Amino acid sequence: MLHPSYSDLIEVVNSGVEEGEAPVVQSRYSIVIATAKRARQLISGAEPLVEDAEGKKPLSIAVEELYSGDIKILGEDEEIGEDMLDLADEEEDETSESSGEEAEETVSENEEEPEA
């Protein structure tokens, strides 16, 4: 079982939200996406922001960083400060790269098939 739980992570992320405002995270999906993006950054060479990260898997480190408050998930209307990680640019780059590769494969497959 994953510790901390999804509900614990959601509580930590939404702890800074004032009463009456919409919570930053409303589903487990948002937590999964944020931690996966941070894990990819760690795999790419980013420095872990928690102690005792050596020997741990990148996703475990990302969950620990989120739970300890070292990283923060921003709402749609919030701007990224100097001390915050920008996870949005990484998602856009990966989306454009993967769609381009799929298009090339489709064209190659169509060219190889002989017409009857």
DSSP file with accessible surface (Angstrom, degrees, kcal/mol):
  #  RESIDUE AA STRUCTURE BP1 BP2  ACC     N-H-->O    O-->H-N    N-H-->O    O-->H-N    TCO  KAPPA ALPHA  PHI   PSI    X-CA   Y-CA   Z-CA
    1    1 A M              0   0  231      0, 0.0     2,-0.3     0, 0.0     4,-0.0   0.000 360.0 360.0 360.0 141.9    0.0    0.0    0.0
    2    2 A L        -     0   0   79      2,-0.0     4,-0.1     0, 0.0    58,-0.0  -0.573 360.0-129.0 -77.1 129.4    1.2    3.5   -0.8
    3    3 A H  S    S+     0   0  151     -2,-0.3     2,-0.2     2,-0.1    61,-0.0  -0.997  89.9  36.9-124.9 128.3    1.9    5.7    2.1
    4    4 A P  S    S-     0   0    8      0, 0.0    -1,-0.1     0, 0.0    63,-0.0   0.563  99.3-126.9 -74.0 163.0    0.8    8.4    2.5
    5    5 A S     >  -     0   0   37     -2,-0.2     4,-2.3     1,-0.1     5,-0.2  -0.212  20.1-106.1 -75.0 166.6   -2.6    7.6    1.0
    6    6 A Y  H  > S+     0   0   83      1,-0.2     4,-2.7     2,-0.2     5,-0.2   0.908 121.8  53.0 -58.4 -41.9   -4.2    9.6   -1.8
    7    7 A S  H  > S+     0   0   69      1,-0.2     4,-2.1     2,-0.2    -1,-0.2   0.889 107.9  50.6 -65.3 -36.2   -6.6   11.2    0.7
    8    8 A D  H  > S+     0   0   50      2,-0.2     4,-2.2     1,-0.2    -1,-0.2   0.919 111.4  48.4 -64.6 -42.9   -3.7   12.3    2.9
    9    9 A L  H  X S+     0   0    1     -4,-2.3     4,-2.6     2,-0.2     5,-0.2   0.910 109.9  51.6 -63.8 -41.5   -1.9   13.9   -0.2
   10   10 A I  H  X S+     0   0   37     -4,-2.7     4,-2.4     1,-0.2    15,-0.2   0.919 109.7  50.5 -62.2 -41.4   -5.1   15.7   -1.2
   11   11 A E  H  X S+     0   0  133     -4,-2.1     4,-0.5    -5,-0.2    -1,-0.2   0.921 111.7  47.5 -62.0 -43.5   -5.5   17.1    2.3
   12   12 A V  H >< S+     0   0   45     -4,-2.2     3,-0.9     1,-0.2     4,-0.4   0.936 113.2  47.6 -64.2 -45.8   -1.8   18.4    2.3
   13   13 A V  H >< S+     0   0   24     -4,-2.6     3,-0.6     1,-0.2    -1,-0.2   0.897 117.1  42.7 -63.6 -39.5   -2.1   19.9   -1.2
   14   14 A N  H >< S+     0   0   30     -4,-2.4     3,-1.5    -5,-0.2    -1,-0.2   0.432  86.5  96.8 -88.6   3.5   -5.4   21.6   -0.3
   15   15 A S  T << S+     0   0   95     -3,-0.9    -1,-0.2    -4,-0.5    -2,-0.1   0.802  81.1  53.7 -65.5 -27.4   -4.3   22.8    3.2
   16   16 A G  T <  S+     0   0   70     -3,-0.6     2,-0.4    -4,-0.4    -1,-0.3   0.503  84.3 106.7 -86.2  -0.5   -3.3   26.2    1.9
   17   17 A V    <   -     0   0   35     -3,-1.5     2,-0.1     1,-0.1     3,-0.1  -0.622  69.3-129.3 -83.1 130.9   -6.7   26.9    0.4
   18   18 A E    >   -     0   0  137     -2,-0.4     3,-1.9     1,-0.1    -1,-0.1  -0.400  36.5 -84.1 -76.4 156.5   -8.9   29.4    2.2
   19   19 A E  T 3  S+     0   0  204      1,-0.2    -1,-0.1    -2,-0.1     3,-0.1  -0.305 116.2  26.1 -61.4 136.6  -12.5   28.5    3.1
   20   20 A G  T 3  S+     0   0   88      1,-0.4    -1,-0.2    -3,-0.1     2,-0.2   0.164  98.2 108.2  96.1 -20.4  -14.9   29.2    0.3
   21   21 A E  S <  S-     0   0  110     -3,-1.9    -1,-0.4     1,-0.1     3,-0.1  -0.579  79.9 -99.4 -87.3 155.7  -12.2   28.8   -2.4
   22   22 A A        -     0   0   76     -2,-0.2    -4,-0.1    -3,-0.1    -1,-0.1  -0.506  44.2-108.6 -71.0 137.8  -12.2   25.9   -4.8
   23   23 A P        -     0   0   54      0, 0.0     3,-0.1     0, 0.0    -1,-0.1  -0.339  16.4-131.0 -65.8 150.0   -9.6   23.2   -3.8
   24   24 A V  S    S+     0   0   40      1,-0.2     2,-0.5   -14,-0.1    52,-0.1   0.920  95.7  33.1 -66.2 -44.4   -6.5   22.9   -5.9
   25   25 A V        +     0   0    1    -15,-0.2    -1,-0.2     1,-0.1   -11,-0.1  -0.957  56.5 164.5-119.3 129.1   -6.9   19.1   -6.2
   26   26 A Q        +     0   0  144     -2,-0.5     2,-0.3     1,-0.1    -1,-0.1   0.450  64.2  37.8-118.3  -7.1  -10.2   17.4   -6.3
   27   27 A S  S  > S-     0   0   50      1,-0.1     4,-1.0   -17,-0.0     3,-0.4  -0.955  75.7-115.9-143.3 163.2   -9.3   13.9   -7.5
   28   28 A R  H  > S+     0   0  158     -2,-0.3     4,-2.6     1,-0.2     5,-0.2   0.809 109.5  70.1 -65.9 -29.7   -6.6   11.3   -7.3
   29   29 A Y  H  > S+     0   0  161      1,-0.2     4,-2.6     2,-0.2    -1,-0.2   0.911  96.4  50.8 -55.6 -44.5   -5.9   11.8  -11.0
   30   30 A S  H  > S+     0   0   43     -3,-0.4     4,-2.3     1,-0.2    -1,-0.2   0.898 110.6  49.0 -62.4 -39.8   -4.4   15.2  -10.3
   31   31 A I  H  X S+     0   0    2     -4,-1.0     4,-2.5     2,-0.2     5,-0.3   0.927 111.6  49.3 -65.0 -44.2   -2.1   13.8   -7.6
   32   32 A V  H  X S+     0   0   61     -4,-2.6     4,-2.3     1,-0.2    -2,-0.2   0.931 112.3  47.4 -62.8 -45.5   -1.0   11.0   -9.9
   33   33 A I  H  X S+     0   0   47     -4,-2.6     4,-2.4    -5,-0.2     5,-0.2   0.936 113.1  48.4 -62.6 -45.5   -0.2   13.4  -12.8
   34   34 A A  H  X S+     0   0   10     -4,-2.3     4,-2.1    -5,-0.2    -2,-0.2   0.929 114.3  44.5 -64.0 -44.8    1.8   15.8  -10.6
   35   35 A T  H  X S+     0   0    8     -4,-2.5     4,-2.6     1,-0.2    -1,-0.2   0.882 112.3  52.7 -69.8 -34.6    3.9   13.0   -9.0
   36   36 A A  H  X S+     0   0   30     -4,-2.3     4,-2.2    -5,-0.3    -2,-0.2   0.914 109.5  49.1 -65.6 -41.4    4.5   11.3  -12.3
   37   37 A K  H  X S+     0   0   22     -4,-2.4     4,-1.7     2,-0.2    -2,-0.2   0.920 112.7  47.4 -63.4 -42.9    5.7   14.6  -13.8
   38   38 A R  H  X S+     0   0    5     -4,-2.1     4,-2.3     1,-0.2    -2,-0.2   0.913 109.3  54.0 -66.1 -39.1    8.0   15.2  -10.8
   39   39 A A  H  X S+     0   0   10     -4,-2.6     4,-2.4     1,-0.2    -1,-0.2   0.907 106.7  52.3 -61.2 -39.6    9.3   11.6  -11.0
   40   40 A R  H  X S+     0   0   85     -4,-2.2     4,-2.0     1,-0.2    -1,-0.2   0.883 107.7  52.0 -63.3 -38.0   10.2   12.2  -14.7
   41   41 A Q  H  <>S+     0   0   26     -4,-1.7     5,-2.5     2,-0.2     4,-0.3   0.922 109.6  49.2 -63.3 -41.3   12.1   15.3  -13.7
   42   42 A L  H ><5S+     0   0   20     -4,-2.3     3,-1.3     1,-0.2    -2,-0.2   0.906 109.7  51.2 -64.6 -40.9   14.1   13.3  -11.1
   43   43 A I  H 3<5S+     0   0  120     -4,-2.4    -1,-0.2     1,-0.3    -2,-0.2   0.884 106.1  56.6 -62.7 -35.9   14.8   10.6  -13.7
   44   44 A S  T 3<5S-     0   0  104     -4,-2.0    -1,-0.3    -5,-0.2    -2,-0.2   0.505 133.4 -86.5 -76.7  -4.4   16.1   13.4  -16.0
   45   45 A G  T < 5S+     0   0   55     -3,-1.3    -3,-0.2    -4,-0.3    -2,-0.1   0.478  74.4 149.7 117.0   2.6   18.6   14.5  -13.4
   46   46 A A      < -     0   0   38     -5,-2.5    -1,-0.3    -6,-0.1    -8,-0.0  -0.368  52.1-108.2 -66.2 148.0   16.8   17.0  -11.2
   47   47 A E        -     0   0  152      1,-0.1    -1,-0.1     2,-0.0    -5,-0.0  -0.610  32.2-114.7 -79.0 133.4   18.0   17.1   -7.6
   48   48 A P        -     0   0   47      0, 0.0     5,-0.1     0, 0.0    -1,-0.1  -0.365  14.9-148.7 -63.8 146.2   15.6   15.5   -5.0
   49   49 A L  S    S+     0   0   83     12,-0.1     2,-0.3     2,-0.1    -2,-0.0   0.308  72.0  74.0-100.6   6.7   14.3   18.0   -2.5
   50   50 A V  S    S-     0   0   19      1,-0.0     3,-0.5    20,-0.0     2,-0.1  -0.846  83.4-107.1-119.1 157.9   14.0   15.6    0.4
   51   51 A E  S    S+     0   0  160     -2,-0.3    -2,-0.1     1,-0.2    -1,-0.0  -0.393  97.8  25.4 -75.1 158.5   16.6   14.0    2.7
   52   52 A D  S    S+     0   0  133      1,-0.1    -1,-0.2    -2,-0.1     4,-0.0   0.877  71.9 142.3  56.9  42.3   17.5   10.3    2.3
   53   53 A A    >   +     0   0   14     -3,-0.5     3,-1.9     2,-0.1    -1,-0.1   0.693  33.9 110.1 -83.8 -17.2   16.5   10.1   -1.3
   54   54 A E  T 3  S+     0   0  192      1,-0.3     3,-0.1     0, 0.0    -3,-0.0  -0.345  85.2  14.0 -64.5 129.6   19.4    7.8   -2.2
   55   55 A G  T 3  S+     0   0   84      1,-0.3     2,-0.3    -2,-0.1    -1,-0.3   0.347 101.3 114.3  90.0  -7.9   18.2    4.3   -3.0
   56   56 A K  S <  S-     0   0   83     -3,-1.9    -1,-0.3     1,-0.1    -3,-0.0  -0.673  71.7-107.5 -94.9 154.0   14.5    5.3   -3.4
   57   57 A K     >  -     0   0  160     -2,-0.3     4,-2.1     1,-0.1     3,-0.2  -0.435  30.4-113.3 -76.0 151.8   12.6    5.1   -6.6
   58   58 A P  H  > S+     0   0   46      0, 0.0     4,-2.5     0, 0.0     5,-0.2   0.869 115.5  52.1 -56.5 -38.4   11.8    8.5   -8.3
   59   59 A L  H  > S+     0   0   91      1,-0.2     4,-2.5     2,-0.2     5,-0.2   0.912 108.4  50.9 -67.4 -38.4    8.0    8.1   -7.8
   60   60 A S  H  > S+     0   0   59     -3,-0.2     4,-2.2     2,-0.2    -1,-0.2   0.905 111.1  48.9 -63.8 -39.8    8.5    7.5   -4.0
   61   61 A I  H  X S+     0   0   11     -4,-2.1     4,-2.7     2,-0.2    -2,-0.2   0.928 110.4  50.9 -64.3 -43.6   10.7   10.6   -3.8
   62   62 A A  H  X S+     0   0    0     -4,-2.5     4,-2.3     2,-0.2    -2,-0.2   0.911 110.6  48.5 -62.5 -42.1    8.1   12.6   -5.7
   63   63 A V  H  X S+     0   0    7     -4,-2.5     4,-2.7     1,-0.2    -1,-0.2   0.929 112.2  49.1 -63.9 -43.0    5.3   11.5   -3.3
   64   64 A E  H  X S+     0   0   65     -4,-2.2     4,-2.3     1,-0.2     6,-0.3   0.899 110.1  51.4 -63.8 -40.1    7.5   12.3   -0.3
   65   65 A E  H  X>S+     0   0    0     -4,-2.7     5,-1.9     2,-0.2     6,-1.1   0.916 112.4  46.1 -63.1 -42.0    8.3   15.8   -1.8
   66   66 A L  H ><5S+     0   0    3     -4,-2.3     3,-0.8     4,-0.2    -2,-0.2   0.932 113.4  48.7 -66.5 -44.1    4.6   16.5   -2.3
   67   67 A Y  H 3<5S+     0   0  100     -4,-2.7    -2,-0.2     1,-0.2    -1,-0.2   0.869 111.9  48.6 -65.9 -36.0    3.6   15.2    1.2
   68   68 A S  H 3<5S-     0   0   65     -4,-2.3    -1,-0.2    -5,-0.2    -2,-0.2   0.582 114.8-115.1 -81.5  -9.0    6.3   17.2    2.9
   69   69 A G  T <<5S+     0   0   51     -3,-0.8    -3,-0.2    -4,-0.7    -2,-0.1   0.585  79.8 125.8  88.5   8.9    5.3   20.4    1.0
   70   70 A D  S   <S+     0   0   77     -5,-1.9     2,-0.3    -6,-0.3    -4,-0.2   0.775  77.2  34.8 -71.9 -27.5    8.6   20.7   -0.9
   71   71 A I  S    S-     0   0   18     -6,-1.1     2,-0.4    -9,-0.1    -2,-0.2  -0.912  77.6-154.5-121.8 156.5    6.7   20.8   -4.2
   72   72 A K        -     0   0  119     -2,-0.3     2,-0.6    13,-0.1    13,-0.2  -0.990  13.2-136.0-134.9 137.8    3.3   22.4   -4.7
   73   73 A I        -     0   0   30     -2,-0.4     2,-0.3    -7,-0.1   -49,-0.1  -0.827  29.6-145.6 -91.2 125.3    0.5   21.8   -7.2
   74   74 A L        -     0   0   42     -2,-0.6     6,-0.1     1,-0.1     2,-0.0  -0.688   8.4-122.0 -93.9 147.9   -0.7   25.2   -8.5
   75   75 A G    >   -     0   0   19     -2,-0.3     3,-1.1     1,-0.1    -1,-0.1  -0.252  37.6 -97.4 -74.3 170.9   -4.3   26.0   -9.5
   76   76 A E  T 3  S+     0   0  208      1,-0.2    -1,-0.1   -52,-0.1    -2,-0.0   0.831 123.1  47.0 -61.9 -31.5   -5.1   27.2  -13.0
   77   77 A D  T 3  S+     0   0  148      2,-0.1    -1,-0.2     0, 0.0     2,-0.2   0.490  92.2  98.2 -92.7  -1.1   -5.1   30.9  -12.0
   78   78 A E    <   -     0   0   73     -3,-1.1     2,-0.3     1,-0.0    -4,-0.1  -0.615  65.5-135.9 -90.1 145.9   -1.8   30.8  -10.0
   79   79 A E        -     0   0  175     -2,-0.2     2,-0.5     1,-0.0    -4,-0.1  -0.703  23.1-107.7 -98.1 155.1    1.5   31.9  -11.4
   80   80 A I        -     0   0   77     -2,-0.3     2,-0.1    -6,-0.1     6,-0.1  -0.664  34.4-152.9 -84.8 125.7    4.8   30.0  -11.0
   81   81 A G    >   -     0   0   31     -2,-0.5     3,-1.5     4,-0.1    -1,-0.0  -0.339  32.3 -97.5 -88.8 175.6    7.2   31.7   -8.7
   82   82 A E  T 3  S+     0   0  206      1,-0.3    -1,-0.1    -2,-0.1    -2,-0.0   0.822 124.0  50.2 -63.2 -31.0   11.0   31.5   -8.7
   83   83 A D  T 3  S+     0   0  143      2,-0.1     2,-0.3     0, 0.0    -1,-0.3   0.361  97.7  89.5 -91.7   8.8   11.0   28.8   -6.0
   84   84 A M  S <  S-     0   0   59     -3,-1.5     2,-0.3   -13,-0.1   -13,-0.1  -0.765  76.1-118.0-110.2 152.2    8.4   26.6   -7.8
   85   85 A L        -     0   0   65     -2,-0.3     2,-0.9   -13,-0.2   -13,-0.1  -0.654  19.4-136.9 -85.5 138.8    8.8   23.8  -10.3
   86   86 A D        +     0   0   58     -2,-0.3     4,-0.3     1,-0.2    -1,-0.0  -0.831  34.0 161.3 -98.5 103.3    7.3   24.3  -13.8
   87   87 A L     >  +     0   0   31     -2,-0.9     4,-1.2     2,-0.1    -1,-0.2   0.640  61.7  73.0 -94.2 -16.4    5.6   21.0  -14.7
   88   88 A A  H  > S+     0   0   47      1,-0.2     4,-1.8     2,-0.2     3,-0.2   0.911  91.6  53.6 -69.4 -43.3    3.3   22.4  -17.4
   89   89 A D  H  > S+     0   0   83      1,-0.2     4,-2.1     2,-0.2    -1,-0.2   0.892 105.0  56.1 -59.9 -38.4    6.0   22.9  -20.1
   90   90 A E  H  > S+     0   0   41     -4,-0.3     4,-2.0     1,-0.2    -1,-0.2   0.909 105.8  50.5 -62.5 -40.2    7.2   19.4  -19.8
   91   91 A E  H  X S+     0   0   90     -4,-1.2     4,-2.1     1,-0.2    -1,-0.2   0.926 109.6  50.0 -65.8 -42.4    3.7   18.0  -20.5
   92   92 A E  H  X S+     0   0  128     -4,-1.8     4,-2.1     1,-0.2     5,-0.2   0.914 110.2  50.6 -64.1 -41.6    3.3   20.1  -23.7
   93   93 A D  H  X S+     0   0   91     -4,-2.1     4,-2.1     1,-0.2    -1,-0.2   0.929 111.6  47.2 -61.9 -45.0    6.7   19.1  -25.0
   94   94 A E  H  X S+     0   0   70     -4,-2.0     4,-2.4     2,-0.2     5,-0.2   0.887 110.7  52.5 -66.3 -37.8    6.0   15.4  -24.5
   95   95 A T  H  X S+     0   0   80     -4,-2.1     4,-2.0     1,-0.2     5,-0.2   0.942 111.5  45.1 -65.3 -44.2    2.5   15.6  -26.1
   96   96 A S  H  X S+     0   0   72     -4,-2.1     4,-1.5     1,-0.2    -1,-0.2   0.889 114.1  49.8 -69.4 -36.1    3.9   17.3  -29.3
   97   97 A E  H  X S+     0   0  120     -4,-2.1     4,-1.8    -5,-0.2    -1,-0.2   0.936 111.8  46.5 -67.5 -45.6    6.8   14.9  -29.6
   98   98 A S  H  X S+     0   0   52     -4,-2.4     4,-2.0     1,-0.2    -2,-0.2   0.896 110.9  51.3 -69.2 -35.8    4.6   11.8  -29.3
   99   99 A S  H  X S+     0   0   63     -4,-2.0     4,-1.8    -5,-0.2    -1,-0.2   0.884 109.0  52.3 -69.7 -32.1    1.9   12.9  -31.7
  100  100 A G  H  X S+     0   0   30     -4,-1.5     4,-1.9    -5,-0.2    -1,-0.2   0.903 108.6  49.9 -68.4 -39.8    4.6   13.7  -34.3
  101  101 A E  H  X S+     0   0  111     -4,-1.8     4,-2.1     1,-0.2    -2,-0.2   0.915 109.3  51.4 -65.3 -40.9    6.1   10.2  -34.0
  102  102 A E  H  X S+     0   0  120     -4,-2.0     4,-2.0     1,-0.2    -1,-0.2   0.903 108.3  52.0 -63.7 -38.9    2.7    8.5  -34.4
  103  103 A A  H  X S+     0   0   55     -4,-1.8     4,-2.1     1,-0.2    -1,-0.2   0.911 108.7  50.3 -65.4 -40.7    2.0   10.5  -37.5
  104  104 A E  H  X S+     0   0  135     -4,-1.9     4,-2.3     1,-0.2    -1,-0.2   0.908 109.9  50.5 -63.3 -41.8    5.4    9.5  -39.1
  105  105 A E  H  X S+     0   0  111     -4,-2.1     4,-2.2     1,-0.2    -1,-0.2   0.901 108.9  51.8 -63.6 -39.5    4.7    5.8  -38.3
  106  106 A T  H  X S+     0   0   73     -4,-2.0     4,-1.9     2,-0.2    -1,-0.2   0.927 110.1  48.3 -64.4 -42.7    1.2    6.0  -39.9
  107  107 A V  H  X S+     0   0   75     -4,-2.1     4,-1.8     1,-0.2    -2,-0.2   0.931 111.2  50.6 -64.6 -43.8    2.6    7.5  -43.1
  108  108 A S  H  X S+     0   0   56     -4,-2.3     4,-1.4     1,-0.2    -1,-0.2   0.908 109.6  50.4 -61.8 -41.2    5.4    4.9  -43.3
  109  109 A E  H  X S+     0   0  110     -4,-2.2     4,-0.9     1,-0.2    -1,-0.2   0.905 110.0  50.2 -65.0 -39.5    2.9    2.0  -42.9
  110  110 A N  H  < S+     0   0  104     -4,-1.9    -1,-0.2     1,-0.2    -2,-0.2   0.847 108.0  53.1 -69.5 -32.5    0.6    3.4  -45.6
  111  111 A E  H  < S+     0   0  148     -4,-1.8    -1,-0.2     1,-0.2    -2,-0.2   0.832 105.1  54.8 -72.6 -30.8    3.5    3.8  -48.1
  112  112 A E  H  < S+     0   0  155     -4,-1.4    -1,-0.2    -5,-0.2    -2,-0.2   0.767  86.0  91.7 -75.8 -26.4    4.6    0.1  -47.7
  113  113 A E  S  < S-     0   0  129     -4,-0.9     2,-0.2    -3,-0.2    -4,-0.0  -0.554  74.8-134.7 -75.9 124.5    1.3   -1.5  -48.5
  114  114 A P        -     0   0  125      0, 0.0     2,-0.3     0, 0.0    -2,-0.1  -0.502  17.5-121.6 -77.1 146.9    0.9   -2.3  -52.3
  115  115 A E              0   0  196     -2,-0.2     0, 0.0     1,-0.0     0, 0.0  -0.694 360.0 360.0 -88.2 140.9   -2.4   -1.4  -54.0
  116  116 A A              0   0  155     -2,-0.3    -1,-0.0     0, 0.0     0, 0.0  -0.568 360.0 360.0 -95.5 360.0   -4.3   -4.2  -55.6
